[in-house]
Amino acid sequence: MHRPHHLRVPAPSAPPLTGHLPFADAPGVPDPIEVTSRWLTRGGRPWFPVSGEFHYSRHPAGAWEEELLKMKAAGVTAVASYVIWIHHEETEGRIRFDGDLDLRRFAELCARHGLDFIPRIGPWSHAEVRGGGLPDWLLARDCTPRTDDPAYLAPVRTWFTAIAGQLAGLDRAHGGPIVAIQIENELYDQPGHLLTLKRMAQEAGLSAPLWTSTAWGGVRLPPDELLPLYGGYTETFWTEADGGWPDTCRKHFFFTHQRDDEGIGADLRPTTVRGGEPDAFADRFPWATCELGGGMAVAYHRRPRVEAADIGALGLTKIGCGSVWQGFYMFHGGTNPLGELTTLQESHATGYPNDLPVLTYDFQAPLGEHGQYRPSYHELRLQHLLLAEYGHLIAPMESVLPELRPDGQHDRDTLRWAVRSDGDSGFLFVNNHQPHEPLPDHPQTSFTVELPGAGGALSLPSSPVTVPSGAYFCWPLRLDVAGLRLEWATAQPVCTVDADGRAVLVLAATDGIPAELALDAGTLTSVAVPSGEVSEADGRVLVRGLRAGTDALVEVETAGGGRVGLLVLDAGSARTLYRGEAWGAERLVLCGDGVVFDREEVRVHSRAARPSFAVFPAPGRELAGAVRAGADGVFARYVTDGGEALREVPAASVTLARAAGAAPATVTGVLGRASAPADKYFDTVAAEYRVEVPEGLPDGAILRVRWTGDVARAYAGDALVADQFYSGRVWDIGAGRLPAGTLRLCVLPLAADAPVYVPEGAREAAGVAAVLGIEWVVARSWAVR
């Protein structure tokens, strides 16, 4: 049965409020940042930032630069980081900014590579850190933290002054990268204190065009002083072990105009108390985010697994909902530093409701704890390329939604879709994916979008299609491409590149949906296709039957005498697409591995002996470090060559030194939640395996462990060097933390009756403490110039 979907886009709203907020950029900057009531601007143009969280104090300083370049290659434009007080001042009066705590160097590296920087200065940050980041010595004082108690504000003032000293000269007035500063975190009912903290930070010398605050939980903010930022996670570690998938997560896979996620931080907020109305700021502030879930941490009592499609679907859905700032937490995982006095993770021992691993803060992020590329990295990069190209168009566009069915966010049968439009053009968003509860195929689907502009209604595709279960995508509506009007396409726009005197728009097909292009006949004189057929009707030229791939380049001569290309990549190839400055021009690079662009050099991160990549348009010269290997459609294919041979790493082997005993009885802590087993069990009950770590492992090498059990820890001698709670994932241990010699892997089994959530299919395995296999994973960096 044909299932038509119809949406009428109303005439555009009145222009947004401007000048109503007291945010001001530094005088004389060439690209002043401003805030309207619906979007942000930079240099007078709508601005759609993409921020990603990366905690410098949770990653080795020697690797910061390459990891920042990885984030930039993923389309991240701003790097956010908590400045975690206890990491810097574990002992009162000894504030450290050395080594992995060098805040200034981290900010300078952002600036060097054209990335904006957003310090989240607290003083309370949460971040799953001991005391929420407040040092033990402060919590032991006779004061009331997170209030205007003078006994609390005095050390905070000293801390803010220290941060300001580190960031001096890195503000916008001096050409620096700091575009925003976050005050506190998840403080929902103390607007006066938030204002006090902002004034103290300004008095200390901190400056930014944007001052922000987290806005979930019905937060109350001092009027117009802080830009409210929202979040939304695909999963939670902070809810109950037996609570199922939270409704507060489910709603993020629907198109909605509700900004608040009252579930974030709810375990630390009294259930009977709220701040203000959930969307109290919608009329004065744009919908901006800072904590869209790039993954999720695991607690002992609850260990969610997050898949790449979960993250990709949530991100795209938020754009369709009306987001004008995509902010991901975390984008890069990390490792908790070892404290001098205590461990530094959130735990029951510090009065928190959740026991977190001592060391790992991998967060299942797009870039892992040791810089590993995850599939979610490629999912998000595809969206961020779209925003880099068309974010200035999307940001002012209003989101228009079909009516929800009466059962609202428990409805799994109605197709979820939305349109963002300025009245004349727009983008159609569809999400048919959510975790845990698969959504059905939607056969015989078509859309009609009534636009109030002169062009009128659009109906697409030419014939109804099946929207497959798990699919999520964005289609263009009346998109101008260098003078050619693309009326609609059943493929997602990605980016453009100039090639041989023509603009080429790249689109990504969706598996299971035929790629079609509808072109305004009045804006073209000829069309040439590599496959499929071309027909004309009702003033449109329709391209059907196109086989998506690296050779699917549709060539168009425009009515204005120009040339335009429309390249429709298949879904798999599209997820290997990078865009960056390389070999003297902006180019597209296809590579299934990691790629970073660093001035005159492109580096490929790969485990392959000789990785390959493809380039469009092809450089007009030979490349140092790679040899031409022929054509890949319109791309030129290269294979890396030269450089030092990668030293062979001995095959990893593991031996059992002690079998596991009976699982320790479960102990409960705060809120009656299961607590992580005590340290003593790792010397008595745990299965112990031994691995010999060779000398001279290459930089970035990882010991990948396949295992089952409850909790695993790795010890070099008596020193804890890595840990993980079991959720069915492999355990990656960075070799940079491992001295040569014997490494002990200690694995505890999970008690059968433990009140612990382990993902479906992994619970039974958690009862058996075993290392199933290990390998050294070594990725080489290949430089091409």
LOBA-888115 format. One record per residue (C-alpha): z, x, y; residue in one letter. Coordinates in steps of 0.2 Angstrom, whole numbers, plus 2048, in hexadecimal, padded with zeros to 3 digits. Layout:
% LOBA-888115
ZXYa;...
END
This chain:
% LOBA-888115
800800800m;7FB807811h;80B80B81Cr;80680C82Ep;81381283Ah;81180D84Ch;81A81485Cl;81880F86Er;81C81D87Av;82281688Ap;81D81C89Ba;82682C8A0p;83782B8A7s;83B82F8B9a;83B8428BDp;84B84B8B7p;85A84E8C3l;85885F8CBt;8648698D6g;87385E8D0h;87C86C8C6l;88487C8CDp;87B8888C3f;8728968CCa;8688A58C7d;86A8B68D0a;8618B68E1p;84F8BE8E0g;84D8BE8CDv;83A8BC8C9p;83D8AE8BCd;84C8A48C2p;8548998B5i;8598878BAe;85F8778B1v;8588668B4t;8608568ABs;85385789Dr;84D86989Bw;84F87B8A1l;8438858ACt;83F8978AEr;83489D8BCg;83188B8C0g;82A8878AFr;83287D8A1p;83B889896w;83F886884f;84B89487Ep;84E89986Cv;85F8A1869s;8668A9859g;8788AF856e;87A8C1850f;88C8C8851h;88A8DA855y;89C8DE84Fs;8978D883Er;8898E483Ch;8868F783Cp;8828FD84Da;874908846g;86A8F9840a;86C8EE84Fw;85B8F3857e;8518EF848e;85A8DF844e;8578D9856l;8458DD854l;8458D2844k;84C8C484Em;83F8C685Ck;8318C684Fa;8388B5849a;8368AD85Ag;8488AF860v;8488B1873t;85B8B3876a;8698BB86Cv;87A8B386Ca;8898BC866s;89C8B8866y;8A68C686Ev;8B48C5862i;8C48CA86Aw;8CE8CF85Ai;8BF8DB855h;8C18E4865h;8D48E4868e;8DD8E2858e;8EB8ED85Ft;8F18E8871e;8EB8F387Fg;8DE8FC874r;8CE8F3878i;8BF8FB86Er;8AD8FB873f;8A8909867d;89C90A858g;8998F8851d;8A28F1860l;8978F886Ed;8938E8877l;88A8F1885r;87E8FA879r;87A8E9870f;8768E0881a;86C8EF886e;8628EF876l;85E8DC879c;8588E188Aa;84D8EF884r;8448E3879h;8428D4885g;84F8CA87Dl;85C8BF887d;86E8C1883f;87C8B4882i;88D8BB880p;8998AD87Ar;8A98B5881i;8B78A987Bg;8C48AE87Cp;8C68A386Cw;8B68A3863s;8BA89D851h;8AB8A5848a;8B58A4838e;8C08B283Fv;8D28B583Dr;8DB8AB84Bg;8CB8A5851g;8C88B6859g;8D98B6862l;8E38C685Dp;8F28C5853d;8FD8CD861w;8F88C086Dl;8FC8B2861l;90D8B985Ea;9118B8870r;91B8AA878d;90C8A1880c;90089287Ct;8EF898878p;8E088F87Fr;8E988888Et;8EC88D8A0d;8FD89489Ad;8FF8A48A6p;9068AE897a;8F58AA88Ey;8EA8AD89Dl;8F08BE8A1a;8EA8C7892p;8DA8BC892v;8D78C28A4r;8D88D489Dt;8CC8D088Fw;8BF8C889Bf;8C08D78A6t;8BD8E3898a;8AE8D9893i;8A78D98A5a;8A98EB8A5g;89E8ED896q;8918E189Dl;8918E88AFa;87F8E98B5g;8788DF8A7l;8788CF8B1d;8688C78B7r;86B8CE8C9a;8688DF8C2h;85A8DB8B6g;8658D88A7g;8638CD898p;8728C189Ai;86C8B089Dv;87B8A6897a;88E8A8894i;89789D889q;8A989988Di;8B689687Ee;8B088C86Fn;8B387A868e;8C0877875l;8BE864877y;8CC85E881d;8D086B88Eq;8C486A89Cp;8D08728A9g;8D288189Eh;8C088389Bl;8BD8848AEl;8CC8908B0t;8C389C8A3l;8B289A8ACk;8BA89F8BDr;8C48AD8B5m;8B48B48ADa;8AB8B38BEq;8B98BC8C6e;8B98CA8B9a;8A68CD8BEg;89D8C38B1l;88D8BA8B7s;87F8AF8B0a;8748A18B5p;87B8968A7l;88D8948A2w;88E88A892t;89A881887s;89987A875t;898867877a;89C860866w;8AB855862g;8A984B871g;8AE85987Cv;8B585788Er;8AE86389Al;8B28678ACp;8A485D8B6p;8948668B7d;89C8788B5e;89687B8A3l;88587789Al;88A86E88Ap;88287587Al;88186C86Ay;87F870858g;87B869847g;87D870835y;87486C825t;88586F81Be;89787381Et;8A487E817f;8B2876821w;8B2865819t;8BB85F809e;8B68667F8a;8B38557F1d;8AD84D800g;89A84D7FCg;88C851809w;89484C81Ap;88C83E824d;88D84A833t;88085582Ac;875847824r;872840835k;86985183Ah;85B84D82Ff;85783D838f;84F83C849f;85C836855t;861838867h;87383A863q;87784C868r;88984E862d;88E854851d;8A184F850e;8A285783Fg;8A1869846i;8B3871847g;8BB860842a;8C6869836d;8CF871845l;8CF86184Fr;8DB85384Dp;8D2844845t;8DB838850t;8D5841860v;8C4842869r;8BF849879g;8B283E883g;8A383487Ee;89783D872p;88883D87Dd;89283C88Ea;88684A896f;875843891a;87183D8A2d;87584D8ABr;87185B89Ef;86385F893p;86585F880w;86887187Ca;87087986Ct;879889867c;87E885855e;87087E84Bl;87488383Ag;86A893835g;874893825g;886890820m;89689A81Ca;89F89780Cv;8B289380Ba;8BB8957FBy;8BE8827F8h;8AC87E7FDr;89C8887FBr;88D880801p;87B8877FDr;86E88580Bv;85C886807e;84E88B813a;84687A814a;857873819d;85787F828i;84587C82Cg;84686982Ba;856869836l;84E874843g;83D86A845l;84785A845t;85185F854k;84186385Ei;83B85285Ag;84C84B85Fc;84A852870g;852864870s;84D86F87Ev;85687F877w;857883865q;86688E862g;86A893850f;87B899849y;87A8A4840m;8698AC841f;86F8BD83Ah;87D8BE82Eg;88A8CC82Eg;89A8D4827t;8AB8D282Dn;8B28E3833p;8C18EA829l;8D08E8835g;8DC8F6838e;8EB8EA836l;8E58DB82Ct;8D58D4825t;8CB8CA833l;8C58BB82Aq;8CA8A982Ce;8D68A581Fs;8E589A819h;8F08A981Ca;8ED8A682Ft;8EF89382Fg;8DD88F82Ey;8D7881822p;8CA88C81An;8CB89C810d;8BB8A7814l;8B68B780Bp;8BE8C6812v;8AE8CF816l;89E8C6814t;8988BB822y;8868BA81Cd;8858A7820f;8758A5816q;86D8A9826a;85A8AC829p;85E8BF82Al;86C8C381Eg;87C8CD81Fe;8728DD81Ch;8628D8825g;85A8CF816q;84B8C481Ay;84E8B2813r;8418A4811p;84A89B820s;8448A982By;8328A5828h;83589282Ae;83D89483Bl;8308A1841r;82389483El;82C88884Aq;830896857h;81E89B858l;81A88885Dl;82888986Al;82289A871a;811892873e;815880878y;82788087Cg;82387E88Fh;81986E88Bl;82686787Ei;83686A889a;83185C896p;82B850889m;836842885e;83B83D873s;83682C86Dv;83C82585Dl;838816851p;84680A84Ee;85280F840l;854803832r;8657FA831p;86C806824d;869814831g;86D82582Bq;86F821819h;85D81A818d;85282580Dr;84381A80Cd;83D81981Et;832827823l;83A831831r;82F835840w;82F837853a;82483C861v;827847870r;81B84287Es;818844891d;80E833890g;7FD83C88Ed;7FF848880s;80D84D874g;813852863f;816847853l;82584D849f;828848837v;83784D82Bn;837848819n;844854813h;857854812q;86385E807p;86B8567F7h;8628457F8e;84F8487F7p;84483C801l;8368337F8p;8238367FBd;81B82B808h;80A826801p;7FD81D80Cq;80582381Ct;7FC82282Ds;80282283Ff;7FD81A84Ft;80582085Fv;80281686Fe;80282287El;80381B890p;7F6827897g;7E4825899a;7DF82A887g;7E981B880g;7EE81A86Da;7EB827860l;7EA82284Ds;7EB830840l;7E6836834p;7D482F831s;7DB829820s;7ED82681Ap;7F5835812v;804838807t;813840810v;81A84A802p;82D84B7FEs;83485A807g;82785B814a;82B85D827y;81E861834f;81885F846c;80685884Aw;7FE85A85Cp;7F984B866l;7EB84E874r;7EF861875l;7E486B881d;7DE87B879v;7D5885886a;7CB87688Cg;7C886E87Bl;7D385F879r;7DA85E867l;7DD84B866e;7E784D856w;7E9858847a;7F2856836t;7F7868837a;805870841q;80187A850p;80888B84Fv;80189785Dc;7F289D866t;7EA8AE867v;7DB8B5871d;7CD8BC865a;7BC8C186Ad;7BC8B887Ag;7C28A7873r;7D389F872a;7D889C860v;7E588F85Bl;7EE89184Bv;7F4882841l;7FE881831a;7F9874824a;80686B81At;80586C807d;7FF85B801g;7F7855811i;7E5858815p;7E2861825a;7D7857831e;7D385B843l;7CD84E850a;7C585585Fl;7C084C870d;7AD84C86Fa;7AD84D882g;7B585E883t;7A9867877l;79686A874t;796870862s;7A2872852v;79F87E844a;7AA87D834v;7AC889825p;7B087A81As;7B186881Ag;7A785C824e;7A5857837v;7A284583Ds;7A283C84De;7A882B852a;7B1822861d;7AF83286Cg;7B883D85Fr;7B184B854v;7BB84B843l;7BC85A838v;7C1855826r;7C285D815g;7C686E81Dl;7CD87A810r;7DC882819a;7DE895818g;7DB8A5820t;7C88A1822d;7CA88F828a;7C489383Al;7BC885843v;7B188B851e;7AE880860v;7A3882870e;7AC87887Et;7A486E88Ba;7A987A898g;7A0888890g;7AE891887g;7B2894875r;7C188E86Bv;7C6891859g;7D288684Fl;7D9890840l;7E1885833v;7EC890827l;7F3889817d;806886816a;80989680Dg;7FF8A2818s;80689A828a;81889F822r;8138B1822t;80C8B0834l;8138BB842y;80D8BD854r;8108CC85Fg;80A8DA869e;8018E785Ea;7F48F4860w;7F18F0872g;7F08DD872a;7F88CD86Ce;7F48CB859r;7F88C084Al;7FF8C983Bv;8008C182Al;80D8C981Fc;8188C3811g;8258D0815d;82E8D4825g;8258D9835v;82C8E0845v;8228E4855f;8298F385Fd;81E8F886Dr;810903866e;816901854e;8168F3847v;8238F5839r;8218EC828v;8318EB81Eh;82D8E980Cs;8338EC7FAr;8208EF7F5a;81A9007F1a;80B8FD7FEr;80D8ED807p;7FE8E580Fs;7FC8DA81Ef;7EE8D2827a;7E98D283Av;7E08C6846f;7D78CB850p;7D48DC847a;7D88EC852p;7C88F5857g;7CE905850r;7D690D841e;7E990B83Fl;7F591983Ba;7FF91582Cg;7F3908825a;7E190781Ev;7D58F981Fr;7D38F080Fa;7C68E3813g;7C78D181Aa;7D38C3816d;7C98B481Eg;7C88B8831v;7D68C482Ff;7D48D782Ca;7DF8DC81Dr;7E88ED81Dy;7F28F6810v;800902816t;7FD914813d;806925817g;81792A81Bg;825931810e;82592B7FEa;8349207FBl;84092A7F0r;8439227DFe;8539197DDv;85B91A7CCp;85B90A7C2a;86C9017C5a;8778FF7B6s;8878F67B4v;8958F77A6t;8A38EC7A2l;8B48F57A4a;8BF8E67A2r;8BC8D479Ca;8C28C57A6a;8D38BD7A2g;8D78AB7A5a;8D28A47B6a;8E28A47C1p;8E98937C6a;8E388C7D6t;8EF88D7E5v;8ED8817F4t;8F0885806g;8EC87D817v;8E786A815l;8EA86C802g;8D9876800r;8D78837F3a;8DC8947F8s;8D38A47F3a;8DB8AD7E4p;8E88BA7E9a;8E38CD7E9d;8ED8D17DAk;8E28C77CEy;8D38D37D2f;8DD8E17C9d;8E48D67BBt;8D98C77B6v;8C88CB7BDa;8BA8D27B3a;8B68E47B9e;8A58EB7B8y;8A08FD7BEr;8919037C7v;88C9157CBe;8869167DDv;87A9257DEp;8799317EDe;86D92F7FBg;86891D7FAl;85B918806p;86090F816d;8618FD814g;8628FD801a;86C8EF7F9i;8748ED7E8l;86F8DB7E2r;87B8D47D6v;8788C57CBr;8888BE7C6w;8938AE7C1t;8A58AB7C5g;8B08A67D3d;8B38B47DFv;8AC8C67DEa;8B28D57E6r;8AB8E77E7a;8B68F67E9y;8B29087ECa;8C29107E6g;8D09047EDd;8C58FF7FCa;8BE8EE7FDl;8AB8F0802v;8A48DF7FEa;8A88CD7F8d;8A18BC7F4q;8A68AB7EFf;89A8A47E1y;88E8977E6s;87F89B7DAg;8788A87E6r;8758BB7E2v;8828C77EAw;87A8D47F5d;8848E37F9i;87E8EF807g;87D901801a;882907812g;89490280Er;89490B7FDl;89991D7FAp;8919267ECa;89B9247DCg;8A39167D2t;8A29047D9l;8AD8F77D1r;8A78E57D0l;8B68DA7CDc;8B28C87C9v;8BE8B97C6l;8BA8A97BDp;8BD8987C4l;8CA88C7BDa;8C187D7B5a;8CC8717BFd;8CC87B7D0a;8C986F7DFp;8BA8797E4v;8A98737E9y;89B87E7E1v;8898797E2p;88186E7D5e;87C8797C6g;8878877CAa;89887F7C6r;8988837B4e;8938957B7a;8A18987C3a;8AD8977B4g;8A68A67ACv;8AA8B77B4a;89B8C27B1a;88E8CE7B9v;87D8C97B2l;8738D77B9g;8718E37C8i;8638EB7D1e;8608F77E0w;8568EE7EDv;84D8FA7F8v;8428F4807a;838902810r;833901822s;820905824w;81B90A835a;80990683Bv;80290C84Cr;
END
